[in-house]
Amino acid sequence: MIDKIVFSEELKDLADWFSKSISDSMKARLYLILSSELSTEEFQQSIIWAYKNCKFFPAPIELINAVLGTLDDRALIDWANISRDTSLLSPVGRKALQAIGGSSTVRFSEKPEFLRKEFFTAYKAFAVKAAPDDLRSRQIESQEAKTLMGVND
């Protein structure tokens, strides 16, 4: 969860940098999306990345990928951690591992390349399902999102 004060200040500065105005409802949506993926420190790292690398105001996925890596990168890291130490798996990685039958299935598989593909498919499905990309699908109205951010009309 990103600290709301840090988020507001950093987002305002970033918007100013790109000469962009952001409505309160958009600010609230960005907070919900980014807070579900990044800590305060990670958010601040992503803002620094945006200053250095973006020509236009970044989409939320650009900020997330800048710090955490792409979805494929994260799936690959979790796949490698299955053989090393399953306690290092992300929550999405744990769900994907269970979906393909657990760590013993992977260890004793005669076709690990097939399981790898299945793991990546499950990983992406769980990651997308967990992400609040579409606020309408979660039935969060703009006013409720504004309330979360402490924005008053």
Residue pairs with C-beta under 8 A, 6 or more apart in sequence:
1 35
1 39
1 40
2 31
2 34
2 35
2 38
2 39
2 40
2 43
3 40
4 31
4 149
4 150
6 40
6 43
6 44
7 31
7 34
7 35
7 40
7 43
8 27
8 149
10 43
10 44
10 47
11 22
11 27
11 30
12 22
13 47
14 47
14 50
14 51
14 57
14 58
15 21
15 22
15 57
17 51
18 54
18 56
18 57
20 57
22 30
24 146
24 149
24 151
24 153
25 142
25 145
25 146
27 149
27 151
28 142
28 145
28 146
28 148
28 149
28 151
29 135
29 142
29 145
30 60
31 145
31 148
31 149
32 132
32 135
32 140
32 145
32 148
33 60
33 131
33 132
33 133
34 43
34 46
34 60
34 63
34 64
36 130
36 131
36 132
37 64
37 68
37 131
38 46
38 63
38 64
38 67
38 68
42 67
42 68
43 63
43 67
45 66
45 67
46 63
46 64
46 66
46 67
47 63
49 63
49 66
49 67
50 58
50 62
50 63
50 66
53 66
54 62
58 66
68 74
69 77
71 123
71 124
71 127
72 120
74 90
74 92
74 93
74 123
74 127
75 93
75 96
75 119
75 120
75 123
75 124
75 127
78 89
78 90
78 92
78 93
78 96
78 97
78 119
78 123
79 93
79 116
79 119
79 120
79 123
81 88
81 89
81 93
82 89
82 93
82 97
82 103
82 106
82 119
83 106
83 107
86 94
86 97
86 103
89 97
91 130
92 123
92 126
92 127
92 130
93 123
95 122
95 126
96 119
96 120
96 122
96 123
96 125
96 126
97 103
97 106
97 119
99 118
99 122
99 126
100 106
100 115
100 118
100 119
100 122
101 115
105 115
106 112
106 115
106 119
109 115
132 138
132 140
135 145
146 152
146 153
